[in-house]
Amino acid sequence: VRLVGGSRCSGRLEMLHNQTWMSVCDAAFDQQDAEVVCRELDCGAPVQVLGAAAFGKGDAQMWTQEIQCRGNESQIHFCPSSPSRENNCSYDSDVGL
């Protein structure tokens, strides 16, 4: 997991999947998911979850799984996920933290 287009602890969220960096859709991304990402990156508590490509639009593939963290996981990859029910994921909806 990494944050792009900002600083070490803020930016557009990307996840590594099968050796490919992917932008994350903001459709179901919430505060609990953000807490896990910030913990994984050793960045403390998240200040705000941003959508609408607040840190610019990505050009990587789009991660369209809905991440469903409980908030206590050590890494985002340990969180359950399922196929997104949203069909409107685009680079205009990249998650930012």
PyRosetta script that sets phi, psi and omega in degrees:
from pyrosetta import init, pose_from_sequence

init()
pose = pose_from_sequence("VRLVGGSRCSGRLEMLHNQTWMSVCDAAFDQQDAEVVCRELDCGAPVQVLGAAAFGKGDAQMWTQEIQCRGNESQIHFCPSSPSRENNCSYDSDVGL")
pose.set_psi(1, 143.7)
pose.set_omega(1, 178.1)
pose.set_phi(2, -152.5)
pose.set_psi(2, 161.3)
pose.set_omega(2, 175.4)
pose.set_phi(3, -114.9)
pose.set_psi(3, 130.4)
pose.set_omega(3, -172.7)
pose.set_phi(4, -121.5)
pose.set_psi(4, 144.5)
pose.set_omega(4, 172.6)
pose.set_phi(5, 84.0)
pose.set_psi(5, 12.8)
pose.set_omega(5, 179.2)
pose.set_phi(6, -140.7)
pose.set_psi(6, -116.5)
pose.set_omega(6, 177.4)
pose.set_phi(7, -126.3)
pose.set_psi(7, -170.2)
pose.set_omega(7, -178.6)
pose.set_phi(8, -59.6)
pose.set_psi(8, -33.8)
pose.set_omega(8, -175.1)
pose.set_phi(9, -117.2)
pose.set_psi(9, 17.4)
pose.set_omega(9, 172.9)
pose.set_phi(10, -150.4)
pose.set_psi(10, 144.9)
pose.set_omega(10, 179.2)
pose.set_phi(11, 153.7)
pose.set_psi(11, -174.0)
pose.set_omega(11, 177.8)
pose.set_phi(12, -76.0)
pose.set_psi(12, 130.4)
pose.set_omega(12, -177.7)
pose.set_phi(13, -78.9)
pose.set_psi(13, 130.9)
pose.set_omega(13, 172.3)
pose.set_phi(14, -131.1)
pose.set_psi(14, 144.5)
pose.set_omega(14, 178.4)
pose.set_phi(15, -119.7)
pose.set_psi(15, 144.5)
pose.set_omega(15, 177.6)
pose.set_phi(16, -90.1)
pose.set_psi(16, 123.2)
pose.set_omega(16, 179.4)
pose.set_phi(17, -138.2)
pose.set_psi(17, 122.6)
pose.set_omega(17, -177.4)
pose.set_phi(18, 50.8)
pose.set_psi(18, 44.6)
pose.set_omega(18, 177.6)
pose.set_phi(19, 62.9)
pose.set_psi(19, 24.4)
pose.set_omega(19, 177.0)
pose.set_phi(20, -128.0)
pose.set_psi(20, 128.5)
pose.set_omega(20, 175.4)
pose.set_phi(21, -75.8)
pose.set_psi(21, 133.6)
pose.set_omega(21, -177.1)
pose.set_phi(22, -129.3)
pose.set_psi(22, 137.5)
pose.set_omega(22, 172.4)
pose.set_phi(23, -70.3)
pose.set_psi(23, 151.3)
pose.set_omega(23, -178.2)
pose.set_phi(24, -108.6)
pose.set_psi(24, 130.0)
pose.set_omega(24, 179.7)
pose.set_phi(25, -73.7)
pose.set_psi(25, 140.1)
pose.set_omega(25, -178.4)
pose.set_phi(26, -83.5)
pose.set_psi(26, 2.2)
pose.set_omega(26, -172.2)
pose.set_phi(27, -52.9)
pose.set_psi(27, -46.0)
pose.set_omega(27, -177.1)
pose.set_phi(28, -127.6)
pose.set_psi(28, 12.8)
pose.set_omega(28, -178.9)
pose.set_phi(29, -75.8)
pose.set_psi(29, 128.9)
pose.set_omega(29, -175.2)
pose.set_phi(30, -131.7)
pose.set_psi(30, -172.6)
pose.set_omega(30, -175.8)
pose.set_phi(31, -60.5)
pose.set_psi(31, -40.0)
pose.set_omega(31, 179.9)
pose.set_phi(32, -64.1)
pose.set_psi(32, -39.5)
pose.set_omega(32, 176.6)
pose.set_phi(33, -63.5)
pose.set_psi(33, -42.7)
pose.set_omega(33, -180.0)
pose.set_phi(34, -63.5)
pose.set_psi(34, -38.1)
pose.set_omega(34, 178.6)
pose.set_phi(35, -59.4)
pose.set_psi(35, -41.3)
pose.set_omega(35, -179.6)
pose.set_phi(36, -67.8)
pose.set_psi(36, -44.4)
pose.set_omega(36, 178.9)
pose.set_phi(37, -60.2)
pose.set_psi(37, -47.4)
pose.set_omega(37, -178.7)
pose.set_phi(38, -64.6)
pose.set_psi(38, -37.0)
pose.set_omega(38, 175.7)
pose.set_phi(39, -64.2)
pose.set_psi(39, -45.6)
pose.set_omega(39, -179.5)
pose.set_phi(40, -59.8)
pose.set_psi(40, -36.8)
pose.set_omega(40, -178.6)
pose.set_phi(41, -89.4)
pose.set_psi(41, 3.2)
pose.set_omega(41, -179.7)
pose.set_phi(42, 57.6)
pose.set_psi(42, 48.6)
pose.set_omega(42, -176.1)
pose.set_phi(43, -114.0)
pose.set_psi(43, 8.0)
pose.set_omega(43, -178.7)
pose.set_phi(44, 78.5)
pose.set_psi(44, -162.1)
pose.set_omega(44, -177.9)
pose.set_phi(45, -78.1)
pose.set_psi(45, 143.0)
pose.set_omega(45, 177.9)
pose.set_phi(46, -68.5)
pose.set_psi(46, 142.2)
pose.set_omega(46, 178.0)
pose.set_phi(47, -85.0)
pose.set_psi(47, -43.0)
pose.set_omega(47, -175.8)
pose.set_phi(48, -160.4)
pose.set_psi(48, 143.1)
pose.set_omega(48, 171.5)
pose.set_phi(49, -97.5)
pose.set_psi(49, 123.3)
pose.set_omega(49, -177.9)
pose.set_phi(50, -112.8)
pose.set_psi(50, 145.5)
pose.set_omega(50, 173.4)
pose.set_phi(51, -118.2)
pose.set_psi(51, -161.0)
pose.set_omega(51, 175.0)
pose.set_phi(52, 55.4)
pose.set_psi(52, 35.9)
pose.set_omega(52, 174.4)
pose.set_phi(53, 53.6)
pose.set_psi(53, 47.6)
pose.set_omega(53, -178.0)
pose.set_phi(54, -59.9)
pose.set_psi(54, -25.7)
pose.set_omega(54, 178.6)
pose.set_phi(55, -109.4)
pose.set_psi(55, 27.5)
pose.set_omega(55, 179.9)
pose.set_phi(56, 93.7)
pose.set_psi(56, 160.2)
pose.set_omega(56, 179.9)
pose.set_phi(57, -85.2)
pose.set_psi(57, 137.4)
pose.set_omega(57, 176.0)
pose.set_phi(58, -78.1)
pose.set_psi(58, 167.3)
pose.set_omega(58, 174.8)
pose.set_phi(59, -126.9)
pose.set_psi(59, 9.7)
pose.set_omega(59, 177.0)
pose.set_phi(60, -85.6)
pose.set_psi(60, 175.3)
pose.set_omega(60, 173.9)
pose.set_phi(61, -61.8)
pose.set_psi(61, 160.4)
pose.set_omega(61, -177.9)
pose.set_phi(62, -100.3)
pose.set_psi(62, 127.0)
pose.set_omega(62, 173.2)
pose.set_phi(63, -80.5)
pose.set_psi(63, 114.2)
pose.set_omega(63, -174.3)
pose.set_phi(64, -108.9)
pose.set_psi(64, 8.8)
pose.set_omega(64, 174.6)
pose.set_phi(65, -75.4)
pose.set_psi(65, 141.3)
pose.set_omega(65, 173.1)
pose.set_phi(66, -82.2)
pose.set_psi(66, 118.8)
pose.set_omega(66, 179.2)
pose.set_phi(67, -85.6)
pose.set_psi(67, 134.0)
pose.set_omega(67, -174.0)
pose.set_phi(68, -129.6)
pose.set_psi(68, 63.8)
pose.set_omega(68, 179.9)
pose.set_phi(69, -69.5)
pose.set_psi(69, 150.3)
pose.set_omega(69, 171.8)
pose.set_phi(70, -87.2)
pose.set_psi(70, -19.9)
pose.set_omega(70, 179.0)
pose.set_phi(71, 108.1)
pose.set_psi(71, -11.7)
pose.set_omega(71, -178.6)
pose.set_phi(72, -106.6)
pose.set_psi(72, 2.0)
pose.set_omega(72, 180.0)
pose.set_phi(73, -70.3)
pose.set_psi(73, 152.2)
pose.set_omega(73, 179.8)
pose.set_phi(74, -86.0)
pose.set_psi(74, -22.8)
pose.set_omega(74, 179.8)
pose.set_phi(75, -143.0)
pose.set_psi(75, 148.7)
pose.set_omega(75, -177.7)
pose.set_phi(76, -61.7)
pose.set_psi(76, -29.1)
pose.set_omega(76, -178.7)
pose.set_phi(77, -71.5)
pose.set_psi(77, -12.6)
pose.set_omega(77, 176.2)
pose.set_phi(78, -87.6)
pose.set_psi(78, -6.2)
pose.set_omega(78, -179.9)
pose.set_phi(79, -81.4)
pose.set_psi(79, 141.7)
pose.set_omega(79, 174.0)
pose.set_phi(80, -62.5)
pose.set_psi(80, 151.9)
pose.set_omega(80, 174.7)
pose.set_phi(81, -146.9)
pose.set_psi(81, 160.0)
pose.set_omega(81, 179.2)
pose.set_phi(82, -147.5)
pose.set_psi(82, 162.0)
pose.set_omega(82, 178.4)
pose.set_phi(83, -56.4)
pose.set_psi(83, 139.4)
pose.set_omega(83, -178.1)
pose.set_phi(84, -66.5)
pose.set_psi(84, 139.8)
pose.set_omega(84, 174.1)
pose.set_phi(85, -86.2)
pose.set_psi(85, -10.2)
pose.set_omega(85, 179.6)
pose.set_phi(86, -88.9)
pose.set_psi(86, 135.1)
pose.set_omega(86, 177.2)
pose.set_phi(87, -106.1)
pose.set_psi(87, 6.2)
pose.set_omega(87, -174.8)
pose.set_phi(88, -105.7)
pose.set_psi(88, 24.9)
pose.set_omega(88, 177.4)
pose.set_phi(89, -73.2)
pose.set_psi(89, 128.4)
pose.set_omega(89, 176.6)
pose.set_phi(90, -149.3)
pose.set_psi(90, 178.0)
pose.set_omega(90, 179.3)
pose.set_phi(91, -68.5)
pose.set_psi(91, -12.9)
pose.set_omega(91, 173.2)
pose.set_phi(92, -74.3)
pose.set_psi(92, -10.8)
pose.set_omega(92, -176.6)
pose.set_phi(93, -117.9)
pose.set_psi(93, 27.3)
pose.set_omega(93, 177.0)
pose.set_phi(94, -65.2)
pose.set_psi(94, 139.2)
pose.set_omega(94, 177.8)
pose.set_phi(95, -75.2)
pose.set_psi(95, 140.0)
pose.set_omega(95, 172.1)
pose.set_phi(96, -129.2)
pose.set_psi(96, 147.3)
pose.set_omega(96, 177.3)
pose.set_phi(97, -125.6)
pose.dump_pdb("model.pdb")
